[in-house]
Amino acid sequence: MLSLKKYLLLVLFLGCCQFLAAQEIALLKYNGGGDWYANPTSLPNLINFANNNIGTHLKAKPVTVTPENSDIFQYPFVHMTGHGNVIFNDKEAENLRNYLLSGGFLHIDDNYGMQQYLEKELKKIFPEKTLEELPATHPIFSSAFNFPNGLPKIHEHDNKPPQALGIFDANRLVLLFTVESDLGDGWESPEVHNDPEEVRLKALQMGANILKYVFEN
């Protein structure tokens, strides 16, 4: 029979194990024909960078979740990317809304071409809210690495400035939409886009900032 001391140690150990197990991130598989699977090396590389540089204990590979599945509630951070069309049906929109309002976080990285489709779908999730541009002083830009000018520019598309757009619930940022930056391309392995190392580093540091902000807020 376990002594009280051993029992309490076991409870503490199991609690720590559950906390570590909870530190997983997920990739959102959505409908509409857009390439939700774009940048296949990006999240594993970001996870590795974060584990080595900001003290996270994330599992090496992300899981894949769908918008309507209750499994999404297991993951505090969900990532979404792609180039094209996005469609959320009513059930998916309601589930995503419940997920975000109950403590979840969605990072959407426009891989170029998603914005025109996505913004109308976000209205299904939050018809009463609008995307707001985050100021460079927002703590997401300094949670681990300092970006005094806000979101870094990783890839050029239309020569437009990068934007970090957010949706808030009260004062909590629940959704981050990064546009004209292409962070995910910068997270990919070096041989994919042949980005200079300093550009990849900026992208990985910004990604680590997002993770740290989510896990600490």
KACORDA-V922030 format. One record per pair of residues at least 12 apart in sequence whose ideal C-beta (glycine too) atoms are under 10 Angstrom apart, sorted by sequence separation. I is the first residue (numbers start at 1). GAP is how many residues later the second one is. If there is no record, write none. Layout:
# KACORDA-V922030
i,gap
I,GAP
I,GAP
This chain:
# KACORDA-V922030
i,gap
27,12
46,12
47,12
48,12
63,12
119,12
136,12
138,12
149,12
150,12
151,12
164,12
165,12
166,12
188,12
27,13
47,13
62,13
65,13
67,13
118,13
136,13
137,13
138,13
149,13
150,13
151,13
164,13
165,13
182,13
186,13
187,13
44,14
47,14
108,14
136,14
150,14
151,14
163,14
164,14
165,14
185,14
186,14
27,15
43,15
44,15
47,15
62,15
63,15
135,15
136,15
163,15
164,15
185,15
186,15
188,15
27,16
44,16
46,16
62,16
106,16
115,16
134,16
162,16
163,16
186,16
187,16
26,17
43,17
44,17
62,17
133,17
134,17
147,17
162,17
163,17
164,17
186,17
187,17
25,18
43,18
44,18
78,18
133,18
161,18
162,18
163,18
185,18
186,18
43,19
58,19
67,19
106,19
160,19
161,19
162,19
164,19
183,19
184,19
186,19
187,19
42,20
67,20
68,20
160,20
161,20
162,20
183,20
186,20
187,20
25,21
67,21
68,21
78,21
159,21
160,21
162,21
181,21
182,21
183,21
186,21
25,22
67,22
68,22
73,22
78,22
86,22
157,22
158,22
181,22
24,23
68,23
69,23
72,23
141,23
157,23
183,23
184,23
23,24
67,24
68,24
72,24
75,24
101,24
140,24
154,24
156,24
157,24
183,24
25,25
67,25
68,25
70,25
73,25
96,25
100,25
101,25
151,25
155,25
157,25
181,25
66,26
67,26
68,26
69,26
72,26
73,26
78,26
79,26
80,26
81,26
82,26
96,26
99,26
100,26
138,26
140,26
152,26
154,26
155,26
156,26
23,27
37,27
67,27
68,27
72,27
76,27
77,27
78,27
79,27
80,27
81,27
82,27
83,27
84,27
97,27
98,27
151,27
153,27
154,27
155,27
183,27
23,28
36,28
67,28
68,28
70,28
72,28
76,28
77,28
78,28
79,28
80,28
81,28
82,28
83,28
84,28
85,28
86,28
93,28
96,28
97,28
136,28
138,28
151,28
153,28
154,28
155,28
178,28
66,29
67,29
70,29
73,29
75,29
76,29
77,29
78,29
79,29
80,29
81,29
82,29
83,29
84,29
85,29
86,29
92,29
93,29
96,29
97,29
134,29
135,29
151,29
152,29
153,29
154,29
155,29
178,29
36,30
69,30
73,30
74,30
75,30
77,30
78,30
79,30
80,30
81,30
82,30
83,30
84,30
86,30
87,30
88,30
93,30
94,30
95,30
96,30
97,30
133,30
134,30
151,30
154,30
155,30
25,31
73,31
80,31
82,31
83,31
85,31
86,31
93,31
94,31
133,31
134,31
150,31
152,31
154,31
155,31
67,32
72,32
82,32
84,32
85,32
86,32
88,32
89,32
92,32
93,32
131,32
132,32
133,32
134,32
151,32
154,32
178,32
23,33
24,33
25,33
46,33
81,33
84,33
85,33
86,33
87,33
88,33
92,33
93,33
131,33
132,33
133,33
140,33
153,33
154,33
23,34
24,34
25,34
27,34
28,34
65,34
72,34
80,34
83,34
84,34
86,34
87,34
88,34
90,34
93,34
131,34
132,34
134,34
139,34
152,34
176,34
22,35
23,35
24,35
27,35
29,35
30,35
31,35
82,35
86,35
88,35
89,35
130,35
131,35
132,35
138,35
20,36
21,36
23,36
24,36
25,36
26,36
27,36
28,36
29,36
30,36
31,36
43,36
82,36
85,36
86,36
88,36
131,36
132,36
140,36
20,37
24,37
25,37
26,37
27,37
28,37
29,37
30,37
31,37
42,37
87,37
88,37
129,37
130,37
131,37
173,37
176,37
19,38
20,38
21,38
24,38
25,38
26,38
27,38
28,38
29,38
43,38
80,38
129,38
138,38
155,38
176,38
20,39
24,39
26,39
28,39
42,39
67,39
129,39
134,39
154,39
26,40
29,40
39,40
129,40
155,40
173,40
174,40
126,41
132,41
154,41
173,41
39,42
125,42
126,42
134,42
164,42
36,43
38,43
39,43
112,43
122,43
126,43
134,43
28,44
36,44
37,44
38,44
111,44
113,44
131,44
133,44
134,44
155,44
162,44
173,44
26,45
36,45
37,45
38,45
109,45
112,45
122,45
129,45
131,45
154,45
172,45
26,46
34,46
35,46
36,46
38,46
111,46
112,46
119,46
129,46
131,46
133,46
153,46
154,46
164,46
171,46
28,47
34,47
35,47
36,47
110,47
152,47
26,48
27,48
34,48
35,48
36,48
115,48
126,48
131,48
154,48
155,48
26,49
33,49
34,49
35,49
125,49
126,49
152,49
153,49
154,49
24,50
25,50
26,50
28,50
30,50
32,50
34,50
35,50
36,50
115,50
125,50
152,50
153,50
24,51
25,51
26,51
27,51
28,51
29,51
33,51
34,51
151,51
152,51
22,52
23,52
24,52
25,52
26,52
27,52
28,52
30,52
32,52
33,52
34,52
110,52
154,52
21,53
22,53
23,53
24,53
25,53
26,53
27,53
28,53
32,53
33,53
34,53
110,53
122,53
152,53
22,54
23,54
25,54
26,54
27,54
28,54
31,54
32,54
33,54
67,54
152,54
30,55
31,55
32,55
110,55
122,55
147,55
151,55
30,56
31,56
32,56
145,56
150,56
30,57
31,57
108,57
145,57
28,58
30,58
31,58
67,58
119,58
147,58
151,58
118,59
145,59
146,59
147,59
119,60
145,60
31,61
106,61
118,61
144,61
145,61
30,62
115,62
144,62
145,62
147,62
114,63
144,63
145,63
146,63
28,64
115,64
144,64
145,64
114,65
115,65
141,65
143,65
144,65
30,66
103,66
140,66
143,66
144,66
42,67
100,67
102,67
105,67
108,67
109,67
110,67
112,67
142,67
143,67
144,67
145,67
28,68
101,68
105,68
106,68
107,68
108,68
109,68
110,68
112,68
141,68
143,68
144,68
42,69
100,69
101,69
103,69
105,69
106,69
107,69
108,69
109,69
110,69
112,69
140,69
141,69
143,69
144,69
39,70
104,70
105,70
106,70
107,70
108,70
109,70
110,70
112,70
139,70
140,70
142,70
143,70
38,71
101,71
103,71
104,71
105,71
106,71
107,71
108,71
110,71
111,71
142,71
143,71
39,72
97,72
100,72
102,72
109,72
110,72
111,72
140,72
141,72
143,72
144,72
38,73
101,73
109,73
110,73
111,73
112,73
139,73
140,73
143,73
38,74
100,74
109,74
110,74
111,74
139,74
140,74
143,74
99,75
100,75
109,75
138,75
35,76
38,76
107,76
109,76
34,77
97,77
107,77
109,77
139,77
140,77
26,78
28,78
35,78
109,78
139,78
28,79
34,79
35,79
96,79
25,80
26,80
28,80
34,80
25,82
32,82
34,83
33,84
34,84
32,85
32,86
30,88
56,88
32,89
54,89
55,89
54,90
30,91
53,91
54,91
53,92
50,94
109,94
80,95
78,97
80,97
81,97
109,98
107,100
81,101
109,101
81,102
82,102
81,103
107,103
79,104
80,104
81,104
107,104
79,105
105,105
81,106
105,106
107,107
79,108
105,108
106,108
105,109
104,110
105,110
105,112
103,114
79,128
79,131
79,132
77,133
77,134
76,135
77,136
78,136
46,137
77,137
46,138
49,138
76,138
77,138
45,139
48,139
76,139
46,140
47,140
42,141
43,141
45,141
46,141
42,142
45,142
46,142
39,143
41,143
42,143
44,143
45,143
39,144
42,144
43,144
44,144
45,144
39,145
42,145
43,145
44,145
45,145
38,146
39,146
41,146
42,146
38,147
39,147
41,147
42,147
45,147
39,148
40,148
41,148
39,149
40,149
41,149
38,150
39,150
41,150
42,150
41,151
49,151
53,151
54,151
40,152
49,152
53,152
56,152
39,153
58,153
39,154
49,154
50,154
54,154
45,155
49,155
50,155
53,155
54,155
56,155
48,156
49,156
52,156
56,156
46,157
50,157
51,157
54,157
55,157
58,157
45,158
46,158
49,158
50,158
54,158
57,158
45,159
49,159
50,159
53,159
56,159
46,160
47,160
50,160
51,160
55,160
42,161
46,161
47,161
50,161
54,161
42,162
45,162
46,162
49,162
50,162
43,164
46,164
47,164
42,165
46,165
50,165
25,186
23,188
25,189
25,190
23,192
22,193
